[in-house]
Amino acid sequence: MNATATATASAAPVAEGARPLLEVNGIEVIYNHVILVLKGVSLAVPEGGIVALLGANGAGKTTTLKAVSNLLRAERGEVTKGLIEFRGERVDRMTPSELVKRGVIQVMEGRHCFAHLTVEDNLLTGAYTRGLSRAALRADLERVYEFFPRLKQRRASQAGYTSGGEQQMTAIGRALMARPSMILLDEPSMGLAPQIVEEIFEIVKNLNAKERVSFLLAEQNTMVALRFADFGYILENGRVVMEGSAHALSENEDVKEFYLGISTGGRKSFRETKHYRRRKRWLS
């Protein structure tokens, strides 16, 4: 990536001299042995940070998260180059369950809840690997309900009959029951009303501040993600094309034009837009 692809030269997601909690180094991902999806993706997430992975649908955001959580094999995908380290330990060759025990949990796109179980039973499944006593389970449930008071009201309801926002809260709460140090959050705003999206992101910020849970979140809603994240990476066609602090990215003219829908030069004609797309500096 050349110098012009960086939003700000001084921006860095990890303090100088500190080792990142998660480090992805030049990974390449191939599906079905032939389809190249990620092409040398590198990123870092600091302990206690919120890092946004941004880009259009099909840019490679979900594949990046699944590469970190080791869920690619279920879809005939594999990391063929590069490596992934968590707390300085290589993890891209571990099983998903081994990674969960180390504190990395993925919340999948689409709010995957057990529809036939109650909200509370869904939450309890998140603590399955921890072997807790009933008293410890109850204490952890109350801790989750403090962050998600709406779930406490709905705890006896079947998850499949709750709203989309409540299902997303259930999915995040279930991840929290595993006591993670990092949550990989895939498209948390998808299909939700703007007010609910704000509520979900406020909860993420609250979890980060109070529990020091680190987040790597993939999100198409760039405007919301950059308001809540500390740092961001923009993907296009399986490559990181721009990175920087959330503030720097939100002020970048190209990001404003193509991801925030803000144009400082007024409305452009179709011909001007085509020329603008050709000149995008990260593809030069």
Buried (B, 14 or more C-beta within 10 A) or exposed (E): EEEEBBBBEEBBBBEEEEEBBBBBBEBBBBBEEEEEBBBBBBBBBBBBBBBBBBBBEEBBBBBBBBBBBBBBEEEEBBBEEBBBBBBEEEBBEBEBEEBBEBBBBBBBBBBBBBEEBBBBBBBBBBBEEBEBEEEEBEEBBEBBBEBBEBBBEBBEBBBEEBEBBBBBBBBBBBBBBBBBBBBBBBBBBBBBEEEBBBBBBEBBBEBBEEBEBBBBBBBBBBEBBBBBBBBBBBBBBBBBBBBBBBBBBBBBEBBBBBBBEEBEEEEEEEEEBEEBEEEBEBEE
